[in-house]
Amino acid sequence: MKKHLNKIAKDTNKFLKKYINSQKYSNLMSPMKYGLFPGGKKIRSKILIDLGSLFSIDYKTLIIIGSAVECIHAYSLIHDDLPCMDDDDIRRGKDSTHIKYGESTAVLAGNSLLTLAFEILTSPNLKLSEKIKIKLIRKLSECSGHLGIAGGQYLDLSYERKKISQKKIEEMEIKKTGKLFSFCCAAPLIIKKKNKSDIKKFENIGADIGLLFQVADDLIDYKGS
């Protein structure tokens, strides 16, 4: 599994570096790359690729979609670390983006990674029909915005130092973490034009995986190991 994860991480980073470097230069490229690379373990991309392989979807296609997911994930981490959010100085063993480049630049770099995800999904590199691309964009937008990551972060911040029911905490965790996993589980079925009920089943599986992932992460933070 570790070997496969490393290959996915390497191929994803290779695509992202090539894609970003092919664009017209801007001063935000450096903080964008800083927040994006080397990145985490690529667990979300691994789930996407494993499920995609079950449906015989081209590996390169899955890497490109996974790259868009990683941009969303990186944007969310950059913003989560901001002083107005979780106020974390360290991310993945190095200074957080706002510590390295300043708060305003970190906000703009995060915003740019968010939009870059959708640029990737519309690019000619992704060999899918325009109709399928639109469906993927719609689903990823839903998982990233007020019904997903952003909404989950809002709940997380509003629940601080309050006694909250387990049901509400689970709802927050599913939005903040589970929704992106839901997209990774649903994307292969969207590509294969499966019906809505099947897509929903796989979205629910993704939400459960994301909830387990977040609970484990929180317990690690709590125990410190």
KAWOWO-V905791 format. One record per backbone hydrogen bond with DSSP energy under -1.0 kcal/mol. CO is the residue of the C=O (numbers start at 1). NH is the residue of the N-H. Records with the same first field share a line. If there is no record, write none. Layout:
CO: NH / NH
This chain:
1: 5
2: 6
3: 7
4: 8
5: 9
6: 10
7: 11
8: 12
9: 13
10: 14
11: 15
12: 16
13: 17
14: 18
15: 19
16: 20
17: 21
18: 22
20: 23
26: 29
28: 32
29: 33
30: 34
31: 35
32: 36
33: 37
42: 46
43: 47
44: 48
45: 49
46: 50
47: 51
48: 52
49: 53
50: 54
52: 57
53: 56
58: 62
59: 63
60: 64
61: 65
62: 66
63: 67
64: 68
65: 69
66: 70
67: 71
68: 72
69: 73
70: 74
71: 75
72: 76
73: 77
74: 78
75: 79
76: 80
77: 81
79: 82
80: 86
81: 88
82: 85 / 87
89: 96
91: 94
94: 91
96: 100
97: 101
98: 102
102: 106
103: 107
104: 108
105: 109
106: 110
107: 111
108: 112
109: 113
110: 114
111: 115
112: 116
113: 117
115: 119
116: 120
117: 121
118: 122
123: 126
126: 128
129: 133
130: 134
131: 135
132: 136
133: 137
134: 138
135: 139
136: 140
137: 141
138: 142
139: 143
140: 144
141: 145
143: 149
144: 150
145: 148 / 151
148: 152
149: 153
150: 154
151: 155
152: 156
153: 157
154: 158
155: 159
159: 162
165: 169
166: 170
167: 171
168: 172
169: 173
170: 174
171: 175
172: 176
173: 177 / 178
174: 179
177: 181
178: 182
179: 183
180: 184
181: 185
182: 186
183: 187
186: 190
187: 191
188: 192
189: 194
190: 193
195: 199
196: 200
197: 201
198: 202
199: 203
200: 204
201: 205
202: 206
203: 207
204: 208
205: 209
206: 210
207: 211
208: 212
209: 213
210: 214
211: 215
212: 216
213: 217
214: 218
215: 219
216: 220
217: 221
218: 222
219: 223
220: 224
